[in-house]
């Protein structure tokens, strides 16, 4: 099996992010109780970045750096959501 190119890898990563990260949580759930890192801000940032790449994927070829940056942002967001018991 061959490795995917950057375009295919970005497409796969975007699908995985949309499946694993709960972007549709109500604000009362996100901001209720003890907070360890701002889940709301991280969700907004990741949603903005993912939406950007979803709209640009056919017009701009992502680089390995773009893939790595999106991966790190998604991982940080997931960790904060996990710490706040939202996933």
N, C-alpha and C positions, 0 to 999 in steps of 0.2 A: 504494500500500500504506500503510495507516495504522499509526501507532505503537502498540505494545502498551500496555495499562494496567499499573499497578504489579504487580497480581496475576499477570498473564501474564508480565511481565518477570522476576519473581522465580521463577516456575515454570521458565522457560527457563534462567535462570542456575543454578538448583539442578541441573538435568539436565546442564548443561555442566560444572559443578564435579565432579559424580559421574563423568562420563566422562573428564575430563582429569587429575584428581588421584588418584594411586594410594594410596588409603586402606588397602589390604590388604597393604602391604609388611611383611615380617617385621621384628621389632625388631632382629635381628642385622644386617640390611641397612641399616636406618635409622641405627643407632648404631655402625656399624663404620667405622673409619678416621678420617681428618681431618674435623672438623666445622666448618662455617662457618655458624653459626646452628643452633638446635635444631629439626631437622626433625620429631622426635617430638612436641614440644610444639605446634608449628604445625599439624601434622596433627590432633592431638587437638582443638585449639581450633576449627579449621575444621569438623571433623566434628560437633562439638557445636553450632556455630552453624547449620550446614546442616540437621542433624537437627531443631533447634528450629523452623526455618522450614518444614521439610517437614511437621511435625506441626501448626503453627499457621496454615498458608497459607489454610485455609478458614475459620478463626475470626477472624483478625486481618488486616486489609488492610495490606500493607507500604507504607511511605512511600518517597519518593525517597532519603531519608537512609538508610533500612534497606538499600536496594539498593546504594547507594554504599559503605556500611560492609562489606557482605558481599563486594562486588567487590574492595575494597582488601585485605581479609583473604585472599581467594583469590589475588590477585596476589602479595602478600607471601609466602604459603606456596609458591606455584609458584616464585618466585625463589629461595627458600632451598633447595627441592628441587633446582632446577637447579644452583645453586652446589655442592651436595653430590653432584652427578652421580646423582640418583635419578630424574630424568625426562629 
